Amino acid sequence: MHSHSQRTNSAVVSTTERTSKLILHWADHLKGHEDELDQLMQSAHLPNEQLKDQLGVAKSKMQEATLLLLTVAEALSGSALSE
């Protein structure tokens, strides 16, 4: 464990940083699965166009989620620095 020499806001900052890192981890996680989803979309035998469209929507929502997670993580790391 690290020492608590900077007692001022270190607890707040470390919690914020932990949260930020966790969010970044999830953003990476989702990004990693995007490629798999691409491959799935190319190789999947989907009986109709509607299902293909839905898979496409799922993928774009995953990309949106990734961007939102990154935005939140950035805002968090910014607030951790400014405190």
N, C-alpha and C positions, 0 to 999 in steps of 0.2 A: 504493500500500500504506500501511496505517496504521503509525505508529511503535510500537515495543514498549516504551513507557515503563513501563506496569504489567507487569512481567515475572512477577510472582508466579504467578497462576493464569490469566493472560490466554489462554495457549495452550489450556488445558483448556476455559475458558469459551467461547472462540470456536468451538472444535470442537463443543462441546455446543450452542451457539446455531445453528451451521450445520446440525447434525443436526436440531434442533428445527424450523428453518425448512423444511428439506427434507421433514420429516414433515408439517408444516402444508400445504406445497405439494401433497403427495399427497392429503391429506384434502380440500382444495379441489377438486383434480382429480376425485376420486371423486364429490364432491357435485355438481359440474358435470355429470357424466354421469348422475346420478340422474334429472334432468328428461328427458334424452334417452331414458332407459330407460322412464320413464313414458309418453312419447309412443309409443315402440315398442310397449309393452304394449297401448296403446289402439288402435294402428293395425295391429298385426301380424295377419296371417291365419294363426292357429295351428290346425292340424287337430284338436287335441283339448285337453281340460281339463288333462291331465297336463302338457303342455308349458307351458300358461298358469301352472300351479302352480309349475313349475320356474323359470320366469322371475320369478315373484313371490318365490320363495326366493332366487334370485340377487340380486334387488334388496334384500331385507332383509339378506342377508349383506354386501352393499356398504355398507349403512347401518351395520351393526355394525362393519365394518372402518373406516369413517370415524370413528366414535365412539372406537374403540380407538386409532387414530392420534392423535386429538385428546388423549386421555388421556395417551398416551406423551409427546407434545409438551409438554403442560402439566407433567408430572412433570420432564421435561428442563429446561424453562425455570426451574422452581422450584429444581432442583439447581444450575443455573448461577448463580442469584442467591445461593444460600446459601453457595457456595464462597468 
